Amino acid sequence: MLEIKSLTKRFGDKTAVDAATFTVTEPQMIGIIGRSGAGKSTLLRMLNRLNDASDGQMLYEGTEVTRLTGTARRAWQARCAMIFQQFNLVPRMDVVSNVLHGTLNRRSTFATMFNLYPQGDIHKAIEILDRLGIAEQASKRAEDLSGGQQQRVAIARALMQDPAIILADEPIASLDPMNAQIVMDALRRIHEEDGRMVIANLHTLDTARRYCDRVIGMRDGRIVFDGTPAQLTTGVARDIYGAGADFSEAATSTAIETLGKQGDLAPA
Ligand SMILES: Nc1ncnc2c1ncn2[C@@H]1O[C@H](COP(=O)(O)OP(=O)(O)OP(=O)(O)O)[C@@H](O)[C@H]1O
């Protein structure tokens, strides 16, 4: 169980996240939506302990994550792996080595210096790449892959840590609609098949509706909606985005929906 209690982040006199409070009792796939600057990335970065909270608490299975330091903090960062909009791979390194980087925090400095990976880890990395449909890219340099393939490598690197939670910060914002769908499908499958919690910042409403069990809406640092996609009416969405009567859901939509409607790809 993940409990977030009044989690707050201030940068100077700017409150980026203002007393965020929510509980996740079972592994769900959660989408966080809101306009640019609403505090979505800051919230995710606090969950992963990349940013320290200014106030509030976060507990996972009863442990106060907000207080962890040193090795315990790094162990937490492995339990909740993070993926980013820009993939954050090492561009000139081959795909499988990028994936094996996901094991860095449990390897000795010596092994890291000489790029020594246990055979078991190499097999595991290939298996994960295979599961994500990109095993044949294993020996290529990361920079030679498409954006969608690179994001799947980043997901594979996250899975190497066997995380309980995957945090995804705008995972499809740089992708074309087809690759966006492939990446979201992969995250959904990982959630369903492995029972991992997925919390994703999404810049489009339709993606959150389509893939998530639960949607959290943020506005000006505060959580202003927490419910199911069905409860996310156009009126609620208008409030979250702080839009006027002329608000159109299409304005927050990527072409994923359009693609689905055209019947080019089966809906997830
Ligand atoms: N390191 C920082 N220093 C100062 N202010 C920051 C910092 N990081 C974020 N902020 C501010 O905090 C607020 C929330 O930013 P955040 O990036 O969390 O929003 P967001 O909802 O993820 O937006 P976007 O979708 O554009 O990334 C913004 O006003 C931003 O300018």
The ligand as an SDF file (V2000), in Angstrom:
LIG
                    3D

 31 33  0  0  0  0  0  0  0  0999 V2000
   13.6590   22.9410   -9.9490 N   0  0  0  0  0  0  0  0  0  0  0  0
   12.7080   23.8680   -9.9390 C   0  0  0  0  0  0  0  0  0  0  0  0
   12.9480   25.1200   -9.4930 N   0  0  0  0  0  0  0  0  0  0  0  0
   11.9940   26.0580   -9.4660 C   0  0  0  0  0  0  0  0  0  0  0  0
   10.7120   25.8540   -9.8550 N   0  0  0  0  0  0  0  0  0  0  0  0
   10.4070   24.6330  -10.3190 C   0  0  0  0  0  0  0  0  0  0  0  0
   11.3850   23.5730  -10.3840 C   0  0  0  0  0  0  0  0  0  0  0  0
   10.7680   22.4660  -10.8770 N   0  0  0  0  0  0  0  0  0  0  0  0
    9.4850   22.8090  -11.1180 C   0  0  0  0  0  0  0  0  0  0  0  0
    9.2630   24.1000  -10.7800 N   0  0  0  0  0  0  0  0  0  0  0  0
    7.9860   24.8210  -10.8980 C   0  0  0  0  0  0  0  0  0  0  0  0
    7.0060   24.0660  -10.2320 O   0  0  0  0  0  0  0  0  0  0  0  0
    5.7830   24.0740  -10.9710 C   0  0  0  0  0  0  0  0  0  0  0  0
    5.3650   22.6460  -11.3130 C   0  0  0  0  0  0  0  0  0  0  0  0
    6.2800   22.1350  -12.2790 O   0  0  0  0  0  0  0  0  0  0  0  0
    6.1660   20.6480  -12.8420 P   0  0  0  0  0  0  0  0  0  0  0  0
    7.2810   20.4680  -13.8010 O   0  0  0  0  0  0  0  0  0  0  0  0
    6.0460   19.7130  -11.7180 O   0  0  0  0  0  0  0  0  0  0  0  0
    4.7660   20.7130  -13.5990 O   0  0  0  0  0  0  0  0  0  0  0  0
    4.1680   19.6980  -14.6630 P   0  0  0  0  0  0  0  0  0  0  0  0
    2.7230   19.5860  -14.3770 O   0  0  0  0  0  0  0  0  0  0  0  0
    4.9500   18.4450  -14.6690 O   0  0  0  0  0  0  0  0  0  0  0  0
    4.3620   20.5000  -16.0160 O   0  0  0  0  0  0  0  0  0  0  0  0
    4.9080   19.9790  -17.4370 P   0  0  0  0  0  0  0  0  0  0  0  0
    3.8340   19.0940  -17.9790 O   0  0  0  0  0  0  0  0  0  0  0  0
    5.0920   21.2320  -18.2240 O   0  0  0  0  0  0  0  0  0  0  0  0
    6.2060   19.2660  -17.1640 O   0  0  0  0  0  0  0  0  0  0  0  0
    6.0300   24.9500  -12.1930 C   0  0  0  0  0  0  0  0  0  0  0  0
    5.5710   26.2580  -11.9020 O   0  0  0  0  0  0  0  0  0  0  0  0
    7.5240   24.9410  -12.3330 C   0  0  0  0  0  0  0  0  0  0  0  0
    7.9790   26.1270  -12.9240 O   0  0  0  0  0  0  0  0  0  0  0  0
  1  2  1  0
  2  3  1  0
  2  7  2  0
  3  4  2  0
  4  5  1  0
  5  6  2  0
  6  7  1  0
  6 10  1  0
  7  8  1  0
  8  9  2  0
  9 10  1  0
 10 11  1  0
 11 12  1  0
 11 30  1  0
 12 13  1  0
 13 14  1  0
 13 28  1  0
 14 15  1  0
 15 16  1  0
 16 17  2  0
 16 18  1  0
 16 19  1  0
 19 20  1  0
 20 21  2  0
 20 22  1  0
 20 23  1  0
 23 24  1  0
 24 25  2  0
 24 26  1  0
 24 27  1  0
 28 29  1  0
 28 30  1  0
 30 31  1  0
M  END
$$$$
